[in-house]
Amino acid sequence: MVSEGGGGTTSVSVRELMLRCPQCGATTSGGTMQFRCACGTPFDRPDASFEPAPESAEALRARFHGRLSALGGSARSGVWRYRELILPLAEEHIVSRQEGNTPLYAVGAGERDGWRKIGMYAGLERLFLKHEGENPTGSFKDRGMTVGMSVARALGVRAVACASTGNTAASLAAYAAQAELPALVFLPGNNVASGKLAQSIAYGARRVNVAGDFDDAMHQVEEVAGRLGIYLLNSINPYRLAGQRSIAYELLHQLDWQAPDWLVLPAGNLGNTSAIGAALLRAAERGLIARVPRLASVQATGADPFYRSFASGWRDFAPVRASTRATAINIGAPVSYARARAVVEATGGVVTEVSDDEIFAAKAIIDRAGIGCEPASAASVAGTRRLVAEGVIVPDAHVVAVLTGHLLKDIEQATGERPAGEPEQAEVDELLRDIHQALSS
């Protein structure tokens, strides 16, 4: 413990924290640059690695609510508002764009305006949409990136990197520019939506085009980051997942800490499933909610290794060669499989899959209601509709579905057109020489 953070909370030194392998129990420093254990499993940051001062649930709720009126500092962020449950860093390390603070739209069939079309489509009277596409760079990734980039600043790293289908790259590029850190993004071939690509270009990230899909890009960025000592900010980094927990804390806060019956979300690399599930369990443990909502994780049929494992009774897990038009979840070898399985089991949750046709039908309903989202986001509503039709979710259930990205993230899918004038990619070897040279200077 080193200092007082926002709102009087004692802040921690990242290097004094401990990360633990959930598979073999090995531990490492919280300041590590290597996020995989020797056994191959990603390290977790146990909640017990830092213990906030004893405080009642009532006092915590009051503290969080009081920060809603903050006029400055990190307390204005919908992530750092919940710092006691996420990571109480000292204020001088925090890199924030007032992320979070996203709306919770009431779209149930019982509502009075045009949004009720979404609830009617899903078959629910009480349906809410938590729209993470209304974050600063247009996706939920900003919640994890503010924490990951703040840790990078606290550790004094010299550069940051990620592999991405687009949203992580856009977020990393923006927060790296704010933190004045060189950023390197590994993108899968030409399979990145132009809206997302435009963001990472505009924010000044250096790009590496990888032949193959996201999983190939992830393999390459891990290798390069390890070789060059670059700080990796994919969701394999447990601080990224710590920030994404705030989605759950904020929506529970918006519901006055009355937990819904179900929380439904799209599933690709499984970072959100892992983070949100862990947050729900933590909120119940701290007495903030009286019961834990059930988690429903929704995959696209063409990128569904998590669903296949669930359907087999968790007997098997095998990566697939992903193929879905919902590019943000076009991932065949999810990094957070073990974490996600654990929280689905702990919440009595389910995993389902929906076809691209179902995703785009749901997207059309969300768009025409005037809310809008990128295709992968609509998997949550498509999955909700399927689970209601199958009788898994009952029609009078209270359900929150998460929309993960903004409509304009993937304008090709919205309009069928691709903007011209995309700049040519530099050669991979040249980019790596440049970044190595930058790090050596």
N, C-alpha and C positions, 0 to 999 in steps of 0.2 A: 504494500500500500504506500502511495507516494504523495497524493495531493487531493484537494477537494475538486470534484468535477461539477458539472451543471446541476443546479438545484441542491447543492450541499452534499452530494454523494461522494464518498471516498473513492478516488480513482485508483486504477491498478497499473502496474508496469507489465507490459506484454511479455517481456523476457522472463518474468517471474511466474507466469502461468504455466500450466502443464497440459500437453496434448496426450491423449491415450489411444492406443489401437484397440478397437472393440473386438477384434478377432483374437489376438494373442496377448493383449494386456501390456505390451511394451509402451514406454512413455518417452516423450521428448519435450524440449523447451518450447514454450509458446512463441518464441522468436525464431523458430526454425524456418528454413527456406524449402525444406523437403516435406511434402505433405502425405507421402505414402510411407507406411511402415516397411521394414525389410520383408515382411510377409506378403506385401502387395496391397494391403488394405489401407484406405485413407484414414488418417488420424481424425479423431473427434476431439472437441474441446468440452470436457465434462462440465456440467453446471457447477459441480463442486470445486472446479479449478479456481473459482473466486466466489466468495460468499458475501453477499451484501449484508449490511447491518441488520440485525433482527428487526422486523417491522411487520405489523399486522397487515392483513389484506386490505382492511379499511384505510389504513394509513397510506399504503401503496396506491390504492385507487385515487385517494385525495391528492397525492403528490402528482400522479400522472395527469389528473384533471386540471390541477393548478397550472401546469405547464402549457395548457392550451392558450392561455392569455399572454404567454411570453412575447415580448417585443423584439428580442434580439438573442443572439447566441444559438447554440445547438438545440436548446429546448424547443425551438420553433420547428424542428424536424420531427416528422412522424416516426422516425426510427429512434433517434436519441432521446425522445420523450420517455422511452421505456428503458433507459440505459441500465437501470438496476437489474433488469432481466436479460440484457443483451451483452453489454461490455462497458463498464464505467471507465472510459478513457479520460485523461486530462483534456480540458477544453482546447489547449494549444495544438493538440495533435489532430483535432477533428476536421475532416474535409467534408463539407455538407452543402447541399443546394436546397435545403428545406424539403428534402424528399419525403415520400409518404404523404400523409394528409389527403389521401385519395378518397373519393366519394363512395358511399354505400347506397346504391340505387334500389328503391323498393319497386320491384317489377312483377309482383305476384298478380295472379288473375283477378284478385279482389281490388286492385288499385283502380283509380278513376281515369287516368290519362292513357296516352298511347303506349306507355311502357308495359301496360298489362298484357300486351300481345305476347311478350316474352314468357310471362307466367302461364298464359293460356297454352302456348306452344309446349312448354315443359310439363304442363298438367299440375301446376301447383298454385295454391292460393297465397302462400307466404314464401316468396322467393326474393332474394336480394342479390345484386351483383356488386362485388367489390372490384372497382375498376382500377387496376394497377397500371393501365395504359396512360393514366393521367399523372404519372410521375414526370420529373423534369426531362428525361430523355425518352419518355414514352413507353417505358416498361418497368416491371417489378424489379429488374436487375439493379436499379439505383439504390434500393434498400440494402442489398448486400454489398454494393460497391462502396457506399459511404463508409461502412465499417472496414471492409478490406483495405481501402485506400488510406483510411486513417491509421490503421495498423502499419501499413507500409511506411507512412510518414513517421510514425513513432519509432520504427525500427531503423529509419535512415537509409532505406534501400535506394539503389541508383536507377532502377528501371522496373517497369511492370509489363506483364504480358498475359494474353489469354487466347484460347481457341474459341470460336464462336460461329453460330449460325446467323449472327447479326446483332442481336440485342445486347449481349454481353460486350461485344466490341464497341458498340456505340456508347454504352455506359462507361466502360473503362477509359475510352478516349476522352470523354468529357471530364471525368474526375481526375484523370492523370494530368490534363491541361491545367486544371485548377490547382493541383498539387505541384505543378511544374516538374513533372517526371516524364522521361521518355516512355512511350507506349508502343508495344508491338502486338499486332493482332493477326492470328492465323485463321484464315477463312477457307471453307471447303469449296474449291474450284470456283465455278461461276454460279453457285447455288445460294447466293445471298440476295435477299430482296433489296432493291435499289434504295428504298428509303433508309434502311439500316446502314447500307454501304455509304450513302451520302453523309450520314452523321459521322461515322468514323473518319472519313476523309476530311470533312470540315473541321473536326476537332483536332486534327493533326497527327493521328496515329500512323505508324509505319505498318504497311500491310504485307503479309506473306500469303500468296495463293497456294493452297495445298491441293495436289491431285488427289481426289477421293472425297470422302464425306467428313462429317464432323468428327467421327471417331478417329479417322486418320489425322485430322488437324490436332486433336487432343493429344494423340501419341507424340506428334512432332513437337508441339509446344512444351510438353513435359520434358522431352529430351533436351531441347534447346535451353529452356529455363534452368535446368539442372547443370548444363555444361557452362553457361555463361553467368550464372548467379543472378538471374532475373527473378523478381518476385511474381509468382503465379497467382492470378486472381480469378481462376475458374472456381466452380462450386466445390471442387476438391479441397479448396481452402476453407477451413471451418469458420473463419471469421466472416466470409461471405454468407454462409448459412445462418450465422448468428444475426446478421442484419435482416435476412429474409424472415426471421421469426416475427418481426414487427408487424407483418401483414396480419397475423392472427391476433396479436395484442391490440392492434388498432381497431380491427373490426369488432372484437369483443367489447372494447371501450365504446365504440359507436352504438352497440346494442345494450349499453348500460350494464355490461358484464352478465347479460342473460344469454347463455350459450345456445346456439341453434342446435337442431337435431343432426344436421349434416353440413359438412363443408366439402365442396366439390371443386376440383382443380385439374387443369391440363397436366400431363406428365410426359416429360422428355428425358432430361438427364437426372430427374428425380430429386433435384436440390430443393425445390419448393415443397414437394411432398414431405421430405425429411424435415425441413425447417418448420413448416407449419404444424406438422404433427408433434414435433418436439415442443413447440410453443404451447400447444393446447394442453399437453401433459404437464408442462411446467406451470401454466396458469392454474390448473386444478390443484397441483401440489402446493402452491402458495396460497390457496384459498380464494383466488380471484374469481373463480367460477365454481358452481356447485356440481357440475358434471362435465364430462368430456364429450364433445361432439364426435360423431363418427366421420371418418375421412373417406372420401371416394376419389380415387386417382384415375384419370381418364387418358388412355393412350389412343393414338391413331392406329388403325388396323395395319398399316404398312410399316409401323415402327413400334412394335408392341411386345418387347421381351419381358417387361414387367407383368403385363397382363397374362402372358403365356405361363409365366412362373406361378402366378396366383391361381390360374385355372388348373394347374397341375397339383395343387395343394402344396406349393412351394417345394416340390420335389426336385424340380429342374430349373436352371437358369442358363440360357444360352443367348449371347448377342445375336442380332440379326443385321442384315444389310438393309438399312432403313430406306423407305420410299413412301413419302407422303407429301402432298402439296402444302400441308401445314408446316412450313419450313422450320419454325421455331422449336418444334418437337420432333424433327426429323433426325432422331438419334437412336442408334441401334445397340450401343454398349454403354448404358447409363452408369456414371461414376458412383452415384449414391444408392445403388440397389440395396445393399445391406441396411443402410440407415432407413430407407423408405419402407422396406419390408417390416422392420422393427416397429415403426410407428403405425403402419396400417394394422398390424396385429394388435398393438397395444390399445388402439382406439376402436377395435371391433369393426374396422373399415373394410372396404372392398376395392377391387381394381376392375375396371371395365375397358372395353375398346369400342371405338366408333369409326365408321368408314369416312373417307374424304367427302363423300356425298352428304353424309349426315352432318359433318362439320360445316360444310358450306351452306347447307340448308339452315342450320342454326345461326350462322353468321348473317345470312340474309334477314332473318327475323330481328336480330340485334341491331343491324344497320338500319333497317326500315323503321325501327322504333325510335331512331334518332340518337342512339348511344354509340354504336359502332365499335369495332374491334378488329384486330388482325386475325387471320384464320385460326391459328393455334388456340387463341383465347376461347373461340367458340366451342372448342371440344368440351369445355365444362358444361355448357348449356345442352349440347348434344348428348353428353353422358348423363346429365340429370334427366333428360327426357327418356332416355333408354331405361334408366334405373327405375323411374316411375312406372313405365310401361311394363317392366318385368316384376313389379310389386316389391322391389327391394326398398325403395323410398315410397312411403305412403302419401296419398294426395294432400293430407292435412299437415304434413311435416313442415317444419321451419328450416329452410335451406338457404345457405349462402354459396353462390358459385363465384369463382375468381376469374376475372378477365385479366390476362397477363400483359397485353400489348395494345397499343393505339392503332386505330384504323389505318393511319397513314404510314405505318411501318412497312406495309406490304401492298403498295398501290397497284402493282401488276395484278394482284388477285382481286382488287376492288374495281379496276377499270379495264383490265386486259391490255394495258399499254405499258411500255417500258421507256423511261426517259432516255433521250440520246445524250451523247457527250460524256459517257463514262470514261474516266482517264485510264490509260493503259497501266497494267501491273508491272512493277519492276521485277527483275529476276530474284528468286529466293536467295541465291548465293550472295548477290550484291547487297540485299537487305541485311543479311546476317553479318556481312563484313562491316556494314555501316553501324549496326547496333553494337557489335563487338568493339569497334573503334571508339564509339561514343562512351562506352563503359570504361574503356582504358584511359580516356583523357581526363 
